[in-house]
Amino acid sequence: MEMCFLRALLFVALSAWILADDGQVTFVSELSSKPAQKLSKYGWYGNVRLQRFHIPEETAIARWLFSVTKGNNFNCGKHNVTIHIQYGAPPVINPTGKVFPNATLWSPPLSLILPVTSQSSMTFNLSNPAPGDWFVGAHLPEHDGRIEQKGFPSCSYLFQPQLSIRRAVDTPIMQQGTFLQQTAAPDTPARLKLYVPEFASSLSVSVSDCSSGEAADDGNCSLVLRLGSTSLQQRPVTVNCSGIGCSATLSNPPWDTWLRVVAESGLGNRTVTFSIVSNYTVGCKPKSVGLKVDDDINKLRSKSNLTNSTSADNDTVVTDAVAPSNDSASPLTPLLASACVWSIPILYEELDVLSMRFTPANGPNVSVTDTHPTLLTYPLHTQATGGTLNLQLTLNTTNITVANSSSVVACLSPWAPVLDLNHSQPCRTALFGGYGVRVNVSDPKAVVRLPFPQSTTWYLTLQLTCNSSDCGNASLVSVVPEVFISACVDDCGTYGECRLLRSYSYLYATCVCKTGWSGWGCTDGSSAQSYGRQLTATLLLTLSNLAFLPATVVAVKRCFIAEASVYLFTMFFSTFYHACDQPGVAVMCIMDYDALQYCDFLGSICSIWVTILCMARIKDIFKYTLFMLGALLIAMSMQLDRKGLWNLLGPVICAILLMVTTWVYRGVRRRHCYPPSWRRWVLFLIPGAVCALVGVCLYIFAETEDNYYYTHSLWHILVASCVVFLLPPKEKNREALGWNRGWTWSWRPQVCGYTLCQNDKDELYTVT
């Protein structure tokens, strides 16, 4: 018992020592690093390399180190890396200056420019950063439209961010109405923190008995008082104190959070001693509903989309904001006279990935009066910040006739609500800005879209305002607030596609636009393609594959039936793949896009494979064995990496080596160049090789997003033309040795004894 008493006494003594600290706190360091990632030129948000860092509470200084290293120096110019930093959500950026969709609001993040040499680095320091998630995004300048083939050497930049912080572990806590004696030195400011409860309407921090220890300066200690943290877009509230005391007052401070207080000395090298105290007012608590939850469970059961109470417990959350007990009778029930704010319970439903819906538990209609604000609370977790927060506010004029001079003012704000709305009151809290809208009879609907909203609790305050002091008969109206999270803004519209991206465990969504449309929601049509251009592009890419018809006819005429079937396969799937691959409205897909792409790539490489093997002039049994073996290996490599460089180079190199080997063997054996005819070289082989070389150069080096329709169509024509030139002439005695060997047109085999007639003599024919 005595030991317990001594421990309690020691605890009280330590607590008193901490509360009476002189401002000297203990700091610890924490380091975090992210792996290096290859940067890309900016074409859409998917090219941004996004990283997430977490800064804990009581962090005094955060320092980022950004390093960029060239992976190789092949075709590298001088580029600048753009780095964006945003607190609470990924940065919303617009490097190309495109138009945002209507009613879409955003704040530009902090952007840094890092010039890159062989290896460059940059540091960014931030004092008193806001605790929570910080996002860093980096990218190269705007994409020039050039299409780079995978596997070829190109210039690469590796970006790696690192974070170092200094965090206080024994920050003194300010209690309501309790004075603390603190000391602020020039290089060591006094750091404190205080807790702001929910429904606090105002907060004040006062400094008194300020003294510098010098008799000459006792009347003016010059202290700088800062309330809040730094979040780049928002700065702390700063008050310059003079004399022996001062105070700072915050209206609508952030709710349910720790607020940082920093006092700095402004007297050069002198230390300042002072007393500090905090007071807050909780003036807008709603009426308590007690501990009974039967009514809430019944509300959940009444929802048509929920089948039982178990699924409601797992999938939904009701905030502990409450309404008067008699508000379920009618959406226009008068508010109790003693209430300060009408707080509506909210039903929170997760529908899908980055898809959530918030609905009032008592129904879609929400009552709004001119005497008290109506408050709705929307908790937004980190998993939802990668989407878009949508607010649609509609004035319901069915039951109540609203005067032309009356309007409903709404303010959507993070961290804390604005509890007094009127014509002159801005939609802004003490430390954070909000987004205000207004609906009336002439404009009954308002929409606000916030891409990548901050991870915090959002508050929607509604109040009826009139031009005169009296609203007349329309002192209570009904509105329908629709608040939901969607992956992209308006699902990227007609000319875009919403893509879900991932940065490690963090998911976020963005739009990828097509047919020249651009912008955050693919609504900027300044460079959009017309329907005629889209149709022309589709026709060029599809009809150019008809160039394989002459190659097929030549192959059949020369009795290369297996080769002709491969050419037909390539022509068919290349045609319909490009018909399905178009980004505009001139699209036709006969099967799954992925299957069409796979068959197109497989057929293209197999066409090159069988053509070169046919030129090698080897025995049929070896040729068809290599046909099948090569096709199987190509199919396997295509499955592993469809766009890999060696999927094309591997078969081409192997086939050319085999062809050169057989040609050299025949040339040495005959002691003559093979093929021996100069006409074959001049009229067929050299033109075919030139067509193939020009086509490969176009495919690798000349294709851009603007000329893709023309260059790729020309690639189809050149490849098909080179097949016509490179296919060898018809073999002698092909009718006896080829695909119909031993068969007559009546499909009766010619029997020689017990076996089919077959000439096994090795033909050493001459190619002419």
For each residue, the residues with C-beta under 8 A, 3 or more apart:
1: 4 5
2: 5 6
3: 6 7
4: 1 7 8
5: 1 2 8 9
6: 2 3 9 10
7: 3 4 10 11
8: 4 5 11 12
9: 5 6 12 13
10: 6 7 13 14
11: 7 8 14 15
12: 8 9 15 16
13: 9 10 16 17
14: 10 11 17 18
15: 11 12 18 19
16: 12 13 19 20
17: 13 14 20 21
18: 14 15 21 170 172
19: 15 16 172 173 175 178 180
20: 16 17 180 181
21: 17 18 24 25 170 172 182
22: 181 182 183
23: 172 182 183 184 185 188 189 190 191 263
24: 21 183 188
25: 21 168 169 170 171 172 191
26: 168 169 170
27: 60 166 167 168 169
28: 166 167 169
29: 164 165 166 167
30: 56 164 165 167
31: 162 163 164 165
32: 53 54 162 163
33: 160 161 162 163
34: 37 51 53 160 161 162
35: 160
36: 67 69 158 159 160
37: 34 49 51 158 159 160
38: 49 71 156 157 158 159
39: 49 68 81 138 139 140 156 157 158 159
40: 43 47 49 139 140 143
41: 47 139 140 141 142 143 144
42: 47 48 82 95 96 139 140 141 142 143
43: 40 47 142 143
44: 47 510 511 512 513
45: 48 93 501 510 511
46: 499 501 510 512
47: 40 41 42 43 44 139 140 143
48: 42 45 84 93 137 138 139
49: 37 38 39 40 137 138 139 159
50: 90 135 136 137 501 503 506 508
51: 34 37 135 136 137 161 503
52: 133 134 135 136 503 504 506
53: 32 34 133 134 135 136 161 163
54: 32 132 133 134
55: 59 62 129 130 131 132 133 134 163 165
56: 30 59 131 165 167
57: 131 167 258
58: 131 167 168 169 171 191 193 260
59: 55 56 62 128 129 131 165 166 167 168
60: 27 127 128 166 167 168 191
61: 125 126 127 128 165 166
62: 55 59 125 126 129 134 163 164 165
63: 123 124 125 126 163 164 165
64: 85 123 124 126 136 161 162 163
65: 121 122 123 161 162 163 164
66: 83 112 114 121 122 123 124 136 138 159 160 161 162
67: 36 119 120 121 159 160 161 162
68: 39 81 114 116 119 120 121 157 158 159 160
69: 36 118 119 120 157 158 160
70: 73 76 116 118 119 155 156 157 158
71: 38 155 156 157 158
72: 76 153 155 156
73: 70 76 118 155
74: 153 154 155
75: 153 154 155
76: 70 72 73 79 155
77: 155
78: 115 116
79: 76 116 140 141 157
80: 113 114 115 116 140 141
81: 39 68 113 114 116 120 138 139 140 157 159
82: 42 95 111 112 113 114 138 139 140 141
83: 66 111 112 113 114 122 136 137 138
84: 48 91 93 109 110 111 112 136 137 138
85: 64 91 109 110 111 112 124 134 135 136 232
86: 89 90 91 92 109 110 134 135 137 232 452
87: 129 130 132 133 134 135 231 232 233 454
88: 130 132 133 134 231 385 454 455 456
89: 86 133 135 385 386 452 453 454 455
90: 50 86 135 137 385 386 452 508
91: 84 85 86 109 135 137 452
92: 86 106 107 108 109 451 452 520
93: 45 48 84 108 109 111 137
94: 97 98 100 108 520
95: 42 82 139 141 142
96: 42 142 518
97: 94
98: 94 518 519 520 524 526
99: 519 523 524 526
100: 94 104 106 519 520 521 523
101: 104 449 489 490 493 519 520 521 523
102: 447 523
103: 446 447 448 449
104: 100 101 449 450 451 489 520 521
105: 435 448 449 450
106: 92 100 450 451 452 520
107: 92 233
108: 92 93 94 111
109: 84 85 86 91 92 93 232 233
110: 84 85 86 232
111: 82 83 84 85 93 108
112: 66 82 83 84 85 122 124
113: 80 81 82 83
114: 66 68 80 81 82 83 120 121 122
115: 78 80 120
116: 68 70 78 79 80 81 120 157
117: 120
118: 69 70 73
119: 67 68 69 70
120: 67 68 69 81 114 115 116 117
121: 65 66 67 68 114
122: 65 66 83 112 114
123: 63 64 65 66
124: 63 64 66 85 112
125: 61 62 63
126: 61 62 63 64 129 230 232
127: 60 61 230
128: 59 60 61 226 229 230 236 260 262
129: 55 59 62 87 126 134 229 230 231
130: 55 87 88 229 230 231
131: 55 56 57 58 59 229 258
132: 54 55 87 88 455
133: 52 53 54 55 87 88 89 382 385 455
134: 52 53 54 55 62 85 86 87 88 129
135: 50 51 52 53 85 86 87 89 90 91
136: 50 51 52 53 64 66 83 84 85 161
137: 48 49 50 51 83 84 86 90 91 93
138: 39 48 49 66 81 82 83 84 159 161
139: 39 40 41 42 47 48 49 81 82 95
140: 39 40 41 42 47 79 80 81 82 157
141: 41 42 79 80 82 95
142: 41 42 43 95 96
143: 40 41 42 43 47 146
144: 41 704
145: 704 705 706
146: 143 703 704 705
147: 703 704 705 708
148: 152 154
149: 152 643 645 699 700
150: 643 644 645
151: 643 644 645 646
152: 148 149 645 700
153: 72 74 75
154: 74 75 148
155: 70 71 72 73 74 75 76 77
156: 38 39 70 71 72
157: 38 39 68 69 70 71 79 81 116 140
158: 36 37 38 39 68 69 70 71
159: 36 37 38 39 49 66 67 68 81 138
160: 33 34 35 36 37 66 67 68 69
161: 33 34 51 53 64 65 66 67 136 138
162: 31 32 33 34 64 65 66 67
163: 31 32 33 53 55 62 63 64 65
164: 29 30 31 62 63 65
165: 29 30 31 55 56 59 61 62 63
166: 27 28 29 59 60 61
167: 27 28 29 30 56 57 58 59 60
168: 25 26 27 58 59 60 171 191
169: 25 26 27 28 58
170: 18 21 25 26
171: 25 58 168 191 192 193
172: 18 19 21 23 25 180 182 191 192 193
173: 19 192 193 194 195
174: 178 180 192 193 194 205 261 276 277 278
175: 19 178 194 278
176: 278 279 280
177: 277 278 279
178: 19 174 175 277
179: 208 275 276 277
180: 19 20 172 174 192 275 276 277
181: 20 22 273 274 275
182: 21 22 23 172 190 192 263 273 274 275 276
183: 22 23 24 190 271 272 273 274
184: 23 188 189 190 223 263 264 265 271 272 274
185: 23 188 189 265 271 272
186: 265 267 268 269 270 271
187:
188: 23 24 184 185
189: 23 184 185 262 263 264 265
190: 23 182 183 184 262 263 264 276
191: 23 25 58 60 168 171 172 260 261 262
192: 171 172 173 174 180 182 260 261 262 263 276
193: 58 171 172 173 174 258 259 260 261
194: 173 174 175 205 258 259 261 278
195: 173 257 258 259
196: 200 203 253 254 255 256 257 258 259 280
197: 200 255 256 280 282
198: 255 256
199: 255 282 283 284 285 286 341
200: 196 197 203 253 255 280 281 282
201: 251 252 281 282 283 284 419
202: 249 250 251 252 253 280 281 283
203: 196 200 249 250 253 259 278 279 280 281 430
204: 247 248 249 250 278 279 280
205: 174 194 225 227 247 248 261 276 277 278
206: 245 246 247 248 276 277 278 279
207: 210 223 225 241 245 246 247 263 274 275 276
208: 179 244 245 274 275 276 277
209: 244 245 273 274 275
210: 207 221 223 241 243 244 245 272 273 274
211: 218 221 244 272 273 274
212: 217 218 221 265 267 270 271 272 273
213: 270 271 273
214: 217 218 270
215: 218
216:
217: 212 214 220 221 222 267 270
218: 211 212 214 215 221 244
219: 243 244
220: 217 242 243
221: 210 211 212 217 218 241 243 244 265 267 272 274
222: 217 240 241 242 265 266 267 272
223: 184 207 210 240 241 246 263 264 265 266 272 274
224: 238 239 240 241 263 264 265 266
225: 205 207 238 239 240 241 246 248 261 262 263
226: 128 236 237 238 239 260 261 262 263 264
227: 205 236 237 239 248 250 259 260 261 431
228: 234 235 236 237 259 260 430 431
229: 128 129 130 131 236 260
230: 126 127 128 129 130 234 235 236
231: 87 88 129 130 234
232: 85 86 87 109 110 126
233: 87 107 109 433
234: 228 230 231 431 432 433
235: 228 230 238
236: 128 226 227 228 229 230 260 262 431
237: 226 227 228 248 250 430 431
238: 224 225 226 235
239: 224 225 226 227 246 247 248
240: 222 223 224 225 246 266
241: 207 210 221 222 223 224 225 245 246
242: 220 222 246
243: 210 219 220 221 246
244: 208 209 210 211 218 219 221
245: 206 207 208 209 210 241 274
246: 206 207 223 225 239 240 241 242 243
247: 204 205 206 207 239
248: 204 205 206 225 227 237 239
249: 202 203 204
250: 202 203 204 227 237 253 430 431
251: 201 202 429 430
252: 201 202 416 417 418 419 429 430
253: 196 200 202 203 250 259 280 416 429 430 431
254: 196 257 259 415 416 429 430 431 432
255: 196 197 198 199 200 415 416 417 457
256: 196 197 198 457
257: 195 196 254 415
258: 57 131 193 194 195 196
259: 193 194 195 196 203 227 228 253 254
260: 58 128 191 192 193 226 227 228 229 236
261: 174 191 192 193 194 205 225 226 227 276 278
262: 128 189 190 191 192 225 226 236
263: 23 182 184 189 190 192 207 223 224 225 226 272 274 276
264: 184 189 190 223 224 226
265: 184 185 186 189 212 221 222 223 224 270 271 272
266: 222 223 224 240
267: 186 212 217 221 222 270 272
268: 186
269: 186
270: 186 212 213 214 217 265 267
271: 183 184 185 186 212 213 265
272: 183 184 185 210 211 212 221 222 223 263 265 267
273: 181 182 183 209 210 211 212 213
274: 181 182 183 184 207 208 209 210 211 221 223 245 263
275: 179 180 181 182 207 208 209
276: 174 179 180 182 190 192 205 206 207 208 261 263
277: 174 177 178 179 180 205 206 208
278: 174 175 176 177 194 203 204 205 206 261
279: 176 177 203 204 206
280: 176 196 197 200 202 203 204 253
281: 200 201 202 203
282: 197 199 200 201 285
283: 199 201 202 340
284: 199 201 340 341 419
285: 199 282 340
286: 199 321 322 323 339 340 341 342 343 375
287: 322 324 325 336 339
288: 322
289: 292 295 322 325
290:
291:
292: 289 295
293: 296 297
294: 297 298
295: 289 292 298 299
296: 293 299 300 318 345 361
297: 293 294 300 301 309 312
298: 294 295 301 302
299: 295 296 302 303 318 345 347 361 362
300: 296 297 303 306 309 312 316 318 347
301: 297 298 306 308 309 312
302: 298 299
303: 299 300 306 312 347
304:
305: 349
306: 300 301 303 311 312 315 316
307: 311
308: 301 311 312
309: 297 300 301 312 313
310: 313 314
311: 306 307 308 314 315
312: 297 300 301 303 306 308 309 315 316
313: 309 310 316
314: 310 311
315: 306 311 312 349 350
316: 300 306 312 313 347 348 349
317: 348 379
318: 296 299 300 345 346 347 348 361
319: 345 346 348 377 379
320:
321: 286 343 344 345 346 375 376 377
322: 286 287 288 289 343 345
323: 286 327 342 343 344 345 362
324: 287 327 333 335 336 339 342
325: 287 289
326: 329 333
327: 323 324 333 342 362 367
328: 362
329: 326 333
330: 333
331: 362 363 365 366 367 478
332: 367 399 400 476 477 478
333: 324 326 327 329 330 367
334: 369 476
335: 324 339 342 367 369 371 372
336: 287 324 339
337:
338:
339: 286 287 324 335 336 342 372
340: 283 284 285 286 372 419
341: 199 284 286 372 373 374 375 419
342: 286 323 324 327 335 339 367 369 372 373 374 375
343: 286 321 322 323 374 375 376 377
344: 321 323 360 361 362 366 374 375 376
345: 296 299 318 319 321 322 323 360 361 362
346: 318 319 321 358 359 360 361 376 377 378
347: 299 300 303 316 318 358 359 360 361
348: 316 317 318 319 356 357 358 378 379
349: 305 315 316 356 357 358 359
350: 315 355 356
351: 355 356 357
352: 355
353: 487 500 507
354: 384 386 387 485 486 487 500 507 508 509
355: 350 351 352 387 484 485 486 487
356: 348 349 350 351 384 387 484 485
357: 348 349 351 483 484 485
358: 346 347 348 349 376 378 483 484
359: 346 347 349 364
360: 344 345 346 347 363 364 365 366 376 481
361: 296 299 318 344 345 346 347
362: 299 323 327 328 331 344 345
363: 331 360
364: 359 360 480 482
365: 331 360 396 478 479 480
366: 331 344 360 374 376 462 478 479 480 481
367: 327 331 332 333 335 342 374 476 477 478
368: 374 408 462 463 464 476 477 478 479
369: 334 335 342 372 374 463 464 475 476
370: 463 464 465 466 471 475 476
371: 335 475
372: 335 339 340 341 342 369 463
373: 341 342 417 418 419 420 421 461 462 463
374: 341 342 343 344 366 367 368 369 461 462 463
375: 286 321 341 342 343 344 417 419 459 460 461 462
376: 321 343 344 346 358 360 366 459 460 462 481 483
377: 319 321 343 346 457 458 459 460
378: 346 348 358 457 458 459 460 483
379: 317 319 348 457 458
380: 384 385 389 453 454 455 456 457 458 485
381: 384 385 455
382: 133 385 455 506
383: 386 507
384: 354 356 380 381 387 453 455 485
385: 88 89 90 133 380 381 382 452 453 454 455 508
386: 89 90 354 383 452 506 507 508 509
387: 354 355 356 384 452 485 486 487 488 508 509
388: 449 450 451 452 453 485 486 487 488 489 509
389: 380 449 450 453 458 483 485
390: 447 448 449 450 482 483 484 485 486
391: 410 412 435 437 446 447 448 449 450 460 481 482 483
392: 445 446 447 481 482 483
393: 408 410 437 439 445 446 447 479 480 481 482
394: 439 444 445 479 480 482
395: 402 408 439 440 441 444 445 477 479
396: 365 399 400 477 478 479 480
397: 400 401 402 441 444
398: 478
399: 332 396 478
400: 332 396 397 474 476 477 478
401: 397 473 474
402: 395 397 406 440 441 474 477
403: 406 441 466 471 472 473 474
404: 440 441 442
405: 466 467 468
406: 402 403 440 441 464 465 466 467 471 472 474 477
407: 438 439 440 464 465 466
408: 368 393 395 438 439 440 462 463 464 465 477 479
409: 421 422 423 436 437 438 462 463 464 465
410: 391 393 421 436 437 438 439 446 460 461 462 479 481
411: 417 418 421 427 434 435 436 460 461
412: 391 427 434 435 436 437 448 458 459 460
413: 416 417 418 427 428 429 432 433 434 435 458 459 461
414: 432 434 453 454 456 457 458 459
415: 254 255 257 429 431 432 456 457
416: 252 253 254 255 413 429 430 432 459
417: 252 255 373 375 411 413 429 459 460 461
418: 252 373 411 413 421 425 427 428 429 434 461
419: 201 252 284 340 341 373 375 461
420: 373 425
421: 373 409 410 411 418 425 427 461 462 463 465
422: 409 425 463 465
423: 409 465 467
424:
425: 418 420 421 422
426: 436
427: 411 412 413 418 421 433 434 435 436
428: 413 418 432 433 434
429: 251 252 253 254 413 415 416 417 418 432 433 434
430: 203 228 237 250 251 252 253 254 416
431: 227 228 234 236 237 250 253 254 415
432: 234 254 413 414 415 416 428 429
433: 233 234 413 427 428 429
434: 411 412 413 414 418 427 428 429
435: 105 391 411 412 413 427 448 450
436: 409 410 411 412 426 427
437: 391 393 409 410 412 446 448
438: 407 408 409 410 443 446
439: 393 394 395 407 408 410 443 444 445 446 479
440: 395 402 404 406 407 408 443 444
441: 395 397 402 403 404 406 444
442: 404
443: 438 439 440 446
444: 394 395 397 439 440 441
445: 392 393 394 395 439
446: 103 391 392 393 410 437 438 439 443
447: 102 103 390 391 392 393
448: 103 105 390 391 412 435 437
449: 101 103 104 105 388 389 390 391 489 490
450: 104 105 106 388 389 390 391 435 453
451: 92 104 106 388 489 520
452: 86 89 90 91 92 106 385 386 387 388 508
453: 89 380 384 385 388 389 414 450 458
454: 87 88 89 380 385 414
455: 88 89 132 133 380 381 382 384 385
456: 88 380 414 415
457: 255 256 377 378 379 380 414 415
458: 377 378 379 380 389 412 413 414 453
459: 375 376 377 378 412 413 414 416 417
460: 375 376 377 378 391 410 411 412 417 481 483
461: 373 374 375 410 411 413 417 418 419 421
462: 366 368 373 374 375 376 408 409 410 421 479 481
463: 368 369 370 372 373 374 408 409 421 422
464: 368 369 370 406 407 408 409 471 474 475 476 477
465: 370 406 407 408 409 421 422 423
466: 370 403 405 406 407 469 470 471 472
467: 405 406 423
468: 405 471
469: 466
470: 466
471: 370 403 406 464 466 468 474 475
472: 403 406 466 475
473: 401 403
474: 400 401 402 403 406 464 471 477
475: 369 370 371 464 471 472
476: 332 334 367 368 369 370 400 464
477: 332 367 368 395 396 400 402 406 408 464 474
478: 331 332 365 366 367 368 396 398 399 400
479: 365 366 368 393 394 395 396 408 410 439 462
480: 364 365 366 393 394 396
481: 360 366 376 391 392 393 410 460 462
482: 364 390 391 392 393 394
483: 357 358 376 378 389 390 391 392 460
484: 355 356 357 358 390
485: 354 355 356 357 380 384 387 388 389 390
486: 354 355 387 388 390 489 490 491
487: 353 354 355 387 388 491 498 500 509
488: 387 388 491 492 496 498 509 510 511 521
489: 101 104 388 449 451 486 492 511 520 521
490: 101 449 486 493 521
491: 486 487 488 498
492: 488 489 495 496 497 498 511 512 513 521 522
493: 101 490 496 517 521 522 523
494: 522
495: 492 513 514 515 517 522 525 528
496: 488 492 493 511 512 513 514 517 521 522
497: 492 511 512 514
498: 487 488 491 492 509 510 511
499: 46 509 510 511 512
500: 353 354 487 507 508 509
501: 45 46 50 507 508 509 510
502: 505 506 507 508
503: 50 51 52 506 508
504: 52
505: 502
506: 50 52 382 386 502 503
507: 353 354 383 386 500 501 502
508: 50 90 354 385 386 387 452 500 501 502 503
509: 354 386 387 388 487 488 498 499 500 501
510: 44 45 46 488 498 499 501
511: 44 45 488 489 492 496 497 498 499 520 521 522
512: 44 46 492 496 497 499
513: 44 492 495 496 516 517 518 519 522
514: 495 496 497 517 522 583 584
515: 495 528 529 534 583 584 585
516: 513 525 527 528 529
517: 493 495 496 513 514 522 523 524 525 527 528
518: 96 98 513 522 524 526 527
519: 98 99 100 101 513 522 523 524
520: 92 94 98 100 101 104 106 451 489 511 523
521: 100 101 104 488 489 490 492 493 496 511
522: 492 493 494 495 496 511 513 514 517 518 519
523: 99 100 101 102 493 517 519 520
524: 98 99 517 518 519 527
525: 495 516 517 528
526: 98 99 518
527: 516 517 518 524
528: 495 515 516 517 525
529: 515 516 533 534 537 584
530: 533 534
531: 534 535 584 585 586
532: 535 536
533: 529 530 536 537
534: 515 529 530 531 537 538 582 584 585 586
535: 531 532 538 539 586
536: 532 533 539 540 709
537: 529 533 534 540 541 582 584 586 709
538: 534 535 541 542 578 579 582 584 586 587
539: 535 536 542 543
540: 536 537 543 544 709 710 713
541: 537 538 544 545 578 579 581 582 709 712 713 716
542: 538 539 545 575 576 578 579
543: 539 540 546
544: 540 541 547 713 714 716 717
545: 541 542 548 570 571 574 575 578 716 720
546: 543 549 571 575
547: 544 550 551 716 717 720 721
548: 545 551 552 567 568 570 571 716 720 723
549: 546 552 553 571
550: 547 553 554 720 721 724
551: 547 548 554 555 567 720 721 723 724 727
552: 548 549 555 556 564 567 568 571
553: 549 550 556 557
554: 550 551 557 558 723 724 727
555: 551 552 558 560 561 563 564 567 723 727
556: 552 553 559 560 561 564
557: 553 554 730
558: 554 555 727 728 729 730 731 734
559: 556 730 731 734 735 738 739
560: 555 556 563 564 614 727
561: 555 556 564 565 739
562: 565 566 610 624 627 739
563: 555 560 566 567 610 611 614 727
564: 552 555 556 560 561 567 568
565: 561 562 568 569
566: 562 563 569 570 603 606 607 610
567: 548 551 552 555 563 564 570 571 607 720 723
568: 548 552 564 565 571 572
569: 565 566 572 573 599 603 606
570: 545 548 566 567 573 574 600 603 604 606 607
571: 545 546 548 549 552 567 568 574 575
572: 568 569 575 576
573: 569 570 576 577 596 599 600 603
574: 545 570 571 577 578 600 603 604 716
575: 542 545 546 571 572 578 579
576: 542 572 573 579 580 588 589 590 591 596
577: 573 574 580 581 596 597 599 600
578: 538 541 542 545 574 575 581 582 600
579: 538 541 542 575 576 582 587 588 589
580: 576 577 587 588 589 590 593 596
581: 541 577 578 593 596 597
582: 534 537 538 541 578 579 586 587
583: 514 515
584: 514 515 529 531 534 537 538 587
585: 515 531 534
586: 531 534 535 537 538 582
587: 538 579 580 582 584
588: 576 579 580
589: 576 579 580 592 593 596
590: 576 580 596
591: 576 595 596
592: 589 595 596
593: 580 581 589 596 597
594: 597 598
595: 591 592 598 599
596: 573 576 577 580 581 589 590 591 592 593 599 600
597: 577 581 593 594 600 601 642
598: 594 595 601 602 638 642
599: 569 573 577 595 596 602 603
600: 570 573 574 577 578 596 597 603 604
601: 597 598 604 605 638 642 643 647
602: 598 599 605 606 631 634 635 638
603: 566 569 570 573 574 599 600 606 607
604: 570 574 600 601 607 608 719
605: 601 602 608 609 634 638 647 648 651
606: 566 569 570 602 603 609 610 630 631 634
607: 566 567 570 603 604 610 611 719 723
608: 604 605 611 612 648 651 652 655 719
609: 605 606 612 613 627 630 631 634 651 652 655
610: 562 563 566 606 607 613 614 627 630
611: 563 607 608 614 615 723 726 727
612: 608 609 615 616 652 655 656 658 659 726
613: 609 610 616 618 623 626 627 630 655 658 659
614: 560 563 610 611 617 623 727 728
615: 611 612 659 726 727 728
616: 612 613 623 655 658 659 662 663
617: 614 662 666 728 767
618: 613 622 623 626 658 662
619: 622 623
620: 623 624 737 738
621: 624 625
622: 618 619 625 626
623: 613 614 616 618 619 620 626 627
624: 562 620 621 627 628
625: 621 622 628 629
626: 613 618 622 623 629 630 658
627: 562 609 610 613 623 624 630 631
628: 624 625 631 632
629: 625 626 632 633
630: 606 609 610 613 626 627 633 634 651 654 655
631: 602 606 609 627 628 634 635
632: 628 629 635 636
633: 629 630 636 637 651
634: 602 605 606 609 630 631 637 638 647 651
635: 602 631 632 638 639
636: 632 633 639 640
637: 633 634 640 641 644 646 647 650
638: 598 601 602 605 634 635 641 642 647
639: 635 636 642
640: 636 637 644
641: 637 638 644 647
642: 597 598 601 638 639 647
643: 149 150 151 601 647
644: 150 151 637 640 641 647
645: 149 150 151 152 648 649
646: 151 637 649 650
647: 601 605 634 637 638 641 642 643 644 650 651
648: 605 608 645 651 652
649: 645 646 652 653
650: 637 646 647 653 654
651: 605 608 609 630 633 634 647 648 654 655
652: 608 609 612 648 649 655 656
653: 649 650 656 657
654: 630 650 651 657 658
655: 608 609 612 613 616 630 651 652 658 659
656: 612 652 653 659 660
657: 653 654 660 661
658: 612 613 616 618 626 654 655 661 662
659: 612 613 615 616 655 656 662 663
660: 656 657 663 664
661: 657 658 664 665
662: 616 617 618 658 659 665 666
663: 616 659 660 666 667 674 675
664: 660 661 667 668 674
665: 661 662 668 669
666: 617 662 663 669 670 674
667: 663 664 670 671 672 673 674
668: 664 665 671
669: 665 666
670: 666 667 674 676 764
671: 667 668
672: 667 676
673: 667 676
674: 663 664 666 667 670 767
675: 663 680 681 685 767
676: 670 672 673 680 766 767
677: 680 681 767 768
678: 681 682
679: 682 683 684 768
680: 675 676 677 683 684 685 767 768
681: 675 677 678 684 685 686
682: 678 679 686
683: 679 680 687
684: 679 680 681 687 688 725 726
685: 675 680 681 688 689 725 726
686: 681 682 689 690
687: 683 684 690 691 725
688: 684 685 691 692 721 722 723 724 725 726
689: 685 686 692 693 722 726
690: 686 687 693 694
691: 687 688 694 695 718 719 721 722 725
692: 688 689 695 696 718 719 722 726
693: 689 690 696 697
694: 690 691 697 698 718
695: 691 692 698 699 714 715 718 719 722
696: 692 693 699 700
697: 693 694 700 701 702
698: 694 695 701 702 703 711 714 715 718
699: 149 695 696 702 703 711 712 715
700: 149 152 696 697 703
701: 697 698
702: 697 698 699 707 711
703: 146 147 698 699 700 707 708 711 712
704: 144 145 146 147 707 708 711
705: 145 146 147 708
706: 145
707: 702 703 704 710 711
708: 147 703 704 705 711 712
709: 536 537 540 541 712 713
710: 540 707 713 714
711: 698 699 702 703 704 707 708 714 715
712: 541 699 703 708 709 715 716
713: 540 541 544 709 710 716 717
714: 544 695 698 710 711 717 718
715: 695 698 699 711 712 718 719
716: 541 544 545 547 548 574 712 713 719 720
717: 544 547 713 714 720 721
718: 691 692 694 695 698 714 715 721 722
719: 604 607 608 691 692 695 715 716 722 723
720: 545 547 548 550 551 567 716 717 723 724
721: 547 550 551 688 691 717 718 724 725
722: 688 689 691 692 695 718 719 725 726
723: 548 551 554 555 567 607 611 688 719 720 726 727
724: 550 551 554 688 720 721 727
725: 684 685 687 688 691 721 722
726: 611 612 615 684 685 688 689 692 722 723
727: 551 554 555 558 560 563 611 614 615 723 724
728: 558 614 615 617 731 767
729: 558 767 768
730: 557 558 559 734
731: 558 559 728 734 737 738 763 765
732: 763 765
733: 736 737 759 763
734: 558 559 730 731 737 738
735: 559 738 740 741
736: 733 741 759
737: 620 731 733 734 741 759 763
738: 559 620 731 734 735 741
739: 559 561 562
740: 735 743
741: 735 736 737 738 758
742: 749 750 756 757 758
743: 740 747 748 749 750
744: 747 748 750
745:
746:
747: 743 744
748: 743 744
749: 742 743 756
750: 742 743 744 756 757
751: 754 755 756 757
752: 755 756 757
753:
754: 751
755: 751 752 758
756: 742 749 750 751 752
757: 742 750 751 752
758: 741 742 755
759: 733 736 737
760:
761:
762:
763: 731 732 733 737
764: 670
765: 731 732
766: 676
767: 617 674 675 676 677 680 728 729
768: 677 679 680 729
